[in-house]
Amino acid sequence: MSTDHPPDPPEDVHPLDAGPEAGSAYEPPAELDEGQPASARKRAPPRDPGDRREPGDEDGADEEPLPRLKRPIALQVGIALAVLAVVVASLLGYRSYKRSQALAEGLPKAEALLRLDTAAGYRAAADLLQPLAQIDSMQAASMRAFAMAMLAADYRDAEAEPAVEALLVEPGRADQVPPFANLATSALYLGRRSVAEATTYAGRAGQSPWSGTLQGRIALQAGNPEAGAGPVGAAVQAAPGMAAAQAIQGDLARRLRKDPVAARSAYTAALAASALHPRAAYGLAKLALASQIPLADAMGPLQRLLADDPATPAPERARAALHLAALQLRAGDRAASRATLDRVGDAASRGWAEQAAGVMAADAKGYRAVLGAPPAYQSASDDDPPQASPAPPPVARADAPARKPAKKVAPPPAKKAAGAKRAAGGAKKPAGAKPAP
């Protein structure tokens, strides 16, 4: 039987859950759909005739979902920066440790080289301190400046003095100037023979073996050895194995106290600490030429110094040759003396050297430095005031037989004829007498 009402939906389907097929009465009005924004409208895009997807399949249904970040990006960047900071800090700490270790090992080695008080020792110390001065612009740079200042003062190194001045710029501006910086300045003035300035900066360095040694050197240069006795004695007590202090003490004992025993002991101690020490070798030679020690005791150190070529500079080797030649002349070996002077190889100064060696060998009662030494024989390590003339007296050979004194010879008797002639007509006439007629 037909009715005018539509059939009822099944009981298990709610009217709102029924799709469009359930009847047009459940579709939303078109005017409501037109009032919503386009993004809210659920319109299916037109289907491509070639698209074989089933209806209901949506775009991107088969794609995998994007993984979620485990940590925020800011946290990851912070962790990376923290790790980088730890690595950089570790590298900087390791670098600082290595620098400290290099300084702790290098500075004592450099000071041991300085105590040799030789040209080779100062050069080796300056080379060792060159990279350390770039690490430590105060202590290491000041110590290197002192090494090069001694090369300039004692060994006439022309390139050393400008380098010293450059090294002392930063230490000189410090609130507390390092001791070696003041010592370097004092050494420069010592080389320039500026006694007042050298004394000032040696005093500013404070009490130390190096300061006392420099004050002794300055006192000798000023001709006032009494002023250096106290500082040098304190330096020797503070550093018994310091060759520079021992050698200066030997000079003071020889020149000031006239004590050859103490002088020989000091020179020997200096050579025990530094076998090629020029001042100590020259000091023993002066004691030998003054007949205060055997000649052979002084020849060995001089021969070692003369053979140390090129580590020992030429003027120091020439000075050693001069002393050795004088000792050989004193021993009577002229051939050896000439051969020793031949090793100097300076023809322009050969004449002076032979005369000076003769003067030094002739005076057996004391040592006298000879005037007019040419540059080839000038050494800052031999600073005895020159006294003797270079004109040598004759030197007797030790192996020559002794000459007998000449006998006195009576004058021959006068001839009788001459005597009679003088008796007859040799009488003087009084003034104003007239001749006989």
C-alpha positions as CSV (number, residue, x, y, z in Angstrom):
1,M,0.0,0.0,0.0
2,S,1.5,3.3,-1.1
3,T,1.8,6.2,1.2
4,D,2.8,9.9,0.9
5,H,5.6,9.7,3.5
6,P,9.1,8.4,2.8
7,P,10.2,5.2,4.4
8,D,11.8,5.4,7.8
9,P,15.5,4.8,8.0
10,P,16.8,1.7,9.6
11,E,16.8,1.7,13.4
12,D,20.6,1.3,13.7
13,V,21.4,4.4,11.5
14,H,21.0,7.8,13.0
15,P,19.6,10.4,10.7
16,L,22.6,12.7,11.2
17,D,24.9,9.7,10.4
18,A,23.3,9.0,7.1
19,G,25.1,10.4,4.2
20,P,23.7,12.4,1.3
21,E,22.0,9.2,0.2
22,A,19.7,9.3,3.1
23,G,17.8,12.2,1.5
24,S,18.2,15.8,0.6
25,A,16.5,16.8,3.8
26,Y,19.8,16.2,5.7
27,E,22.2,18.2,3.4
28,P,23.3,21.6,4.7
29,P,21.8,24.5,2.9
30,A,23.9,25.9,0.1
31,E,23.8,29.5,1.5
32,L,25.5,28.3,4.7
33,D,28.3,26.8,2.7
34,E,28.8,29.9,0.6
35,G,29.4,32.1,3.7
36,Q,32.4,30.1,5.0
37,P,36.0,30.8,4.0
38,A,37.5,28.8,1.2
39,S,39.9,27.1,3.6
40,A,37.0,25.7,5.6
41,R,35.1,24.4,2.7
42,K,35.5,20.7,2.0
43,R,35.4,20.5,-1.7
44,A,37.0,17.6,-3.4
45,P,39.2,18.7,-6.2
46,P,38.2,17.7,-9.7
47,R,39.4,14.3,-10.5
48,D,41.9,13.6,-13.2
49,P,40.5,11.1,-15.7
50,G,43.8,9.2,-15.4
51,D,43.7,9.1,-11.7
52,R,42.9,5.5,-10.7
53,R,42.7,6.2,-7.0
54,E,39.6,5.0,-5.3
55,P,37.3,7.7,-4.0
56,G,38.0,8.6,-0.5
57,D,41.8,8.3,-1.0
58,E,43.4,11.7,0.0
59,D,46.6,13.3,-1.1
60,G,49.6,12.3,1.0
61,A,47.8,9.4,2.6
62,D,50.7,7.0,1.6
63,E,53.6,9.4,2.8
64,E,55.4,8.7,6.1
65,P,54.9,11.4,8.8
66,L,57.9,13.7,9.5
67,P,59.9,12.7,12.5
68,R,59.7,15.0,15.5
69,L,62.9,16.6,16.8
70,K,64.2,14.9,19.9
71,R,65.7,18.2,21.4
72,P,65.1,21.8,20.6
73,I,67.7,23.4,18.2
74,A,68.8,25.9,20.8
75,L,69.7,23.1,23.2
76,Q,71.8,21.4,20.6
77,V,73.6,24.6,19.7
78,G,74.4,25.2,23.4
79,I,75.8,21.7,23.8
80,A,78.0,22.2,20.7
81,L,79.3,25.5,22.0
82,A,80.0,24.1,25.4
83,V,82.0,21.2,23.9
84,L,83.9,23.6,21.7
85,A,84.7,25.8,24.7
86,V,86.0,22.8,26.7
87,V,88.2,21.8,23.7
88,V,89.6,25.4,23.3
89,A,90.2,25.7,27.1
90,S,92.0,22.4,27.1
91,L,94.2,23.5,24.2
92,L,94.9,26.8,25.8
93,G,95.7,25.1,29.1
94,Y,98.0,22.7,27.4
95,R,99.7,25.5,25.5
96,S,100.2,27.4,28.7
97,Y,101.5,24.3,30.5
98,K,104.1,23.7,27.7
99,R,105.2,27.4,27.8
100,S,105.6,27.2,31.5
101,Q,107.5,24.0,31.2
102,A,109.8,25.5,28.5
103,L,110.5,28.5,30.7
104,A,111.1,26.4,33.8
105,E,113.6,24.2,31.9
106,G,115.2,26.9,29.7
107,L,115.9,29.7,32.1
108,P,118.2,27.7,34.4
109,K,120.1,26.3,31.4
110,A,120.6,29.8,30.0
111,E,121.9,31.1,33.3
112,A,124.4,28.2,33.5
113,L,125.7,29.3,30.1
114,L,125.9,32.9,31.2
115,R,128.1,31.9,34.1
116,L,130.8,30.6,31.8
117,D,131.5,34.2,31.1
118,T,132.9,33.5,27.6
119,A,131.8,34.6,24.1
120,A,130.6,31.1,23.3
121,G,128.6,30.9,26.5
122,Y,126.9,34.2,25.9
123,R,126.0,33.3,22.3
124,A,124.6,29.9,23.3
125,A,122.5,31.6,26.0
126,A,121.2,34.2,23.6
127,D,120.2,31.5,21.1
128,L,118.5,29.4,23.8
129,L,116.6,32.4,25.0
130,Q,115.4,33.7,21.6
131,P,112.1,31.6,21.5
132,L,111.6,32.0,25.2
133,A,111.8,35.7,24.9
134,Q,108.7,35.6,22.6
135,I,106.9,33.7,25.4
136,D,108.0,35.8,28.3
137,S,108.7,39.4,27.3
138,M,109.9,40.3,30.8
139,Q,112.2,37.7,32.5
140,A,113.4,35.7,29.5
141,A,113.7,38.8,27.3
142,S,115.7,40.6,30.0
143,M,118.1,37.6,30.4
144,R,118.7,37.5,26.6
145,A,119.3,41.2,26.6
146,F,122.0,40.7,29.3
147,A,123.7,38.0,27.3
148,M,123.9,40.1,24.2
149,A,125.0,43.2,26.2
150,M,128.0,41.2,27.5
151,L,128.8,40.2,23.9
152,A,128.7,43.9,23.0
153,A,130.7,45.0,26.0
154,D,133.4,42.3,26.2
155,Y,133.6,41.0,22.6
156,R,132.8,44.0,20.4
157,D,129.7,42.4,18.8
158,A,128.4,45.3,16.7
159,E,125.0,43.7,16.0
160,A,124.3,43.0,19.7
161,E,123.8,46.5,21.0
162,P,120.7,47.4,18.8
163,A,119.1,44.1,19.7
164,V,119.6,44.8,23.4
165,E,117.9,48.1,23.2
166,A,114.9,46.5,21.4
167,L,114.6,43.8,24.0
168,L,114.6,46.3,26.9
169,V,111.7,48.4,25.7
170,E,108.9,46.5,27.4
171,P,110.9,45.5,30.6
172,G,112.0,49.1,31.0
173,R,108.4,50.3,31.1
174,A,107.4,47.8,33.8
175,D,106.5,49.0,37.3
176,Q,109.2,46.7,38.6
177,V,112.1,46.4,36.1
178,P,113.6,42.8,36.1
179,P,117.1,42.6,37.5
180,F,118.6,41.3,34.3
181,A,117.2,44.3,32.5
182,N,119.2,46.6,34.8
183,L,122.2,44.4,34.5
184,A,122.0,44.5,30.7
185,T,121.9,48.3,30.8
186,S,124.9,48.4,33.1
187,A,126.8,46.1,30.8
188,L,126.1,48.4,27.9
189,Y,127.5,51.4,29.7
190,L,130.5,49.4,30.9
191,G,131.3,48.7,27.2
192,R,131.0,52.4,26.5
193,R,133.3,53.2,29.5
194,S,130.6,55.2,31.2
195,V,131.4,54.5,34.8
196,A,128.7,56.6,36.5
197,E,125.8,55.1,34.5
198,A,127.2,51.6,34.7
199,T,127.4,51.9,38.5
200,T,123.8,53.3,38.7
201,Y,122.2,50.4,36.9
202,A,124.3,47.8,38.6
203,G,123.0,49.1,41.9
204,R,119.4,49.1,40.7
205,A,119.7,45.4,39.9
206,G,119.9,44.6,43.6
207,Q,122.3,42.4,45.5
208,S,123.2,39.4,43.3
209,P,126.4,37.6,42.1
210,W,126.1,39.3,38.7
211,S,125.6,42.8,40.2
212,G,128.7,42.3,42.5
213,T,130.8,41.1,39.6
214,L,129.8,44.1,37.4
215,Q,130.6,46.5,40.3
216,G,134.1,44.9,40.5
217,R,134.6,45.3,36.8
218,I,133.5,48.9,37.0
219,A,135.9,49.6,39.9
220,L,138.8,48.2,37.9
221,Q,137.9,50.3,34.9
222,A,137.6,53.4,37.1
223,G,141.1,52.8,38.6
224,N,139.6,52.3,42.0
225,P,139.9,48.6,42.8
226,E,139.2,49.2,46.5
227,A,135.6,50.0,45.7
228,G,135.1,46.6,44.1
229,A,136.5,44.4,46.8
230,G,133.3,44.2,48.9
231,P,130.8,43.5,46.1
232,V,133.1,40.9,44.5
233,G,133.7,39.2,47.8
234,A,129.9,39.0,48.4
235,A,129.4,37.6,44.9
236,V,132.0,34.8,45.4
237,Q,130.4,33.8,48.7
238,A,126.9,33.7,47.1
239,A,128.1,31.8,44.0
240,P,131.4,30.0,44.6
241,G,131.4,28.4,41.1
242,M,130.8,31.6,39.2
243,A,133.8,32.0,36.9
244,A,133.3,35.8,36.3
245,A,133.3,36.6,40.0
246,Q,136.3,34.3,40.7
247,A,138.4,35.9,38.0
248,I,137.7,39.4,39.2
249,Q,138.6,38.4,42.7
250,G,141.9,37.1,41.3
251,D,142.6,40.5,39.7
252,L,141.8,42.3,42.9
253,A,144.1,40.0,44.9
254,R,146.9,40.5,42.4
255,R,146.6,44.2,41.8
256,L,145.2,45.5,45.1
257,R,146.4,43.2,47.8
258,K,149.6,42.0,46.1
259,D,148.6,38.5,47.2
260,P,149.8,36.0,44.5
261,V,148.6,33.0,46.5
262,A,145.0,34.2,46.7
263,A,145.1,35.4,43.1
264,R,146.3,32.0,41.9
265,S,143.6,30.2,43.9
266,A,140.9,32.5,42.4
267,Y,142.1,32.1,38.8
268,T,142.3,28.3,39.2
269,A,138.8,28.2,40.6
270,A,137.6,30.3,37.6
271,L,139.3,28.0,35.1
272,A,137.8,24.9,36.9
273,A,134.3,26.4,36.3
274,S,135.1,27.7,32.8
275,A,138.2,26.2,31.1
276,L,138.3,28.8,28.4
277,H,137.9,31.9,30.6
278,P,140.1,34.6,29.1
279,R,140.6,36.8,32.2
280,A,141.6,33.9,34.4
281,A,144.1,32.6,31.8
282,Y,145.7,36.0,31.4
283,G,145.9,36.4,35.2
284,L,147.9,33.2,35.6
285,A,150.2,34.4,32.8
286,K,150.8,37.7,34.7
287,L,151.6,35.8,37.9
288,A,154.1,33.7,35.9
289,L,155.8,36.7,34.3
290,A,156.1,38.2,37.7
291,S,158.0,35.0,38.8
292,Q,155.2,34.2,41.3
293,I,154.2,30.8,39.8
294,P,156.0,28.4,37.5
295,L,155.9,29.3,33.8
296,A,154.3,25.9,32.9
297,D,151.3,26.5,35.1
298,A,150.3,29.4,32.9
299,M,151.1,28.0,29.5
300,G,148.4,25.3,29.4
301,P,145.3,27.6,29.8
302,L,146.8,30.0,27.2
303,Q,147.4,27.2,24.7
304,R,143.8,26.0,25.1
305,L,142.5,29.5,24.6
306,L,144.7,30.1,21.5
307,A,143.4,26.8,20.0
308,D,139.7,27.6,20.6
309,D,139.1,28.9,17.1
310,P,136.5,30.3,16.2
311,A,134.5,30.0,19.4
312,T,136.9,32.4,21.1
313,P,137.1,35.8,19.2
314,A,140.3,36.8,17.5
315,P,141.3,39.6,19.9
316,E,141.1,37.2,22.9
317,R,143.2,34.6,21.1
318,A,145.7,37.2,20.0
319,R,146.1,38.4,23.6
320,A,146.6,34.8,24.7
321,A,149.3,34.5,22.0
322,L,151.1,37.6,23.3
323,H,151.2,36.3,26.9
324,L,152.3,32.8,25.7
325,A,155.0,34.3,23.5
326,A,156.4,36.3,26.4
327,L,156.4,33.2,28.6
328,Q,158.3,31.2,25.9
329,L,160.8,34.0,25.6
330,R,161.3,33.9,29.3
331,A,161.9,30.2,29.0
332,G,164.5,30.9,26.3
333,D,162.5,29.4,23.3
334,R,162.6,32.1,20.7
335,A,161.5,29.8,17.9
336,A,158.4,28.8,19.8
337,S,157.7,32.5,20.6
338,R,157.8,33.5,17.0
339,A,155.6,30.5,15.9
340,T,153.1,31.6,18.5
341,L,152.9,35.1,17.2
342,D,152.6,33.7,13.7
343,R,149.3,32.1,14.6
344,V,147.8,35.6,15.1
345,G,148.0,36.3,11.4
346,D,148.0,40.1,11.7
347,A,151.0,41.4,9.8
348,A,150.3,45.1,10.7
349,S,150.6,44.5,14.4
350,R,153.4,41.9,14.3
351,G,156.2,44.4,15.1
352,W,154.4,45.7,18.2
353,A,153.7,42.1,19.4
354,E,157.3,41.1,19.2
355,Q,158.4,44.2,21.0
356,A,155.7,43.8,23.7
357,A,156.5,40.2,24.2
358,G,160.2,41.2,24.7
359,V,159.3,43.8,27.3
360,M,157.1,41.5,29.2
361,A,159.7,38.7,29.2
362,A,162.6,41.0,30.3
363,D,161.2,42.1,33.7
364,A,161.3,39.1,35.9
365,K,160.3,41.1,39.1
366,G,156.8,42.1,38.0
367,Y,154.3,42.3,35.2
368,R,153.9,45.5,33.2
369,A,151.3,45.9,30.4
370,V,152.7,47.5,27.3
371,L,151.5,50.7,25.8
372,G,150.0,51.1,22.4
373,A,148.2,47.8,21.8
374,P,146.7,47.7,18.3
375,P,143.0,46.7,17.9
376,A,144.0,43.1,17.1
377,Y,145.4,42.7,20.6
378,Q,142.9,44.6,22.6
379,S,140.7,42.6,24.9
380,A,138.3,43.8,27.6
381,S,139.3,40.8,29.7
382,D,142.8,42.2,30.0
383,D,142.4,45.6,31.6
384,D,145.7,46.1,33.5
385,P,146.8,49.8,33.0
386,P,149.5,49.9,30.4
387,Q,152.8,51.1,31.9
388,A,155.8,49.9,29.8
389,S,157.1,51.3,26.6
390,P,157.0,48.9,23.6
391,A,160.7,49.4,22.9
392,P,162.2,46.2,24.2
393,P,165.5,45.9,26.1
394,P,167.8,43.0,25.0
395,V,166.7,39.7,26.3
396,A,169.4,37.2,27.2
397,R,168.8,33.7,26.1
398,A,168.5,31.2,28.9
399,D,170.8,28.6,27.1
400,A,173.5,31.1,26.1
401,P,176.8,30.8,28.1
402,A,177.4,33.5,30.6
403,R,179.8,36.2,29.5
404,K,182.9,37.1,31.6
405,P,183.3,40.7,32.5
406,A,185.8,42.5,30.4
407,K,189.3,43.3,31.9
408,K,190.4,46.8,32.4
409,V,193.1,47.8,30.0
410,A,195.7,50.5,31.1
411,P,196.2,53.3,28.6
412,P,199.5,53.2,26.6
413,P,202.4,55.3,27.9
414,A,203.0,58.7,26.2
415,K,205.9,59.0,23.7
416,K,209.0,60.8,24.9
417,A,209.3,63.0,21.8
418,A,205.8,64.3,22.3
419,G,206.5,64.9,25.9
420,A,209.7,66.8,25.3
421,K,208.0,69.0,22.7
422,R,205.3,69.8,25.1
423,A,207.9,70.6,27.8
424,A,209.9,72.9,25.5
425,G,207.3,74.9,23.9
426,G,204.0,74.0,25.4
427,A,204.1,76.5,28.2
428,K,201.4,79.1,28.1
429,K,202.4,82.8,27.8
430,P,200.9,85.4,30.1
431,A,198.4,87.7,28.5
432,G,200.0,90.9,27.0
433,A,203.6,89.6,26.9
434,K,205.6,90.8,24.0
435,P,207.7,88.4,22.0
436,A,211.5,88.5,22.6
437,P,213.6,90.4,20.1
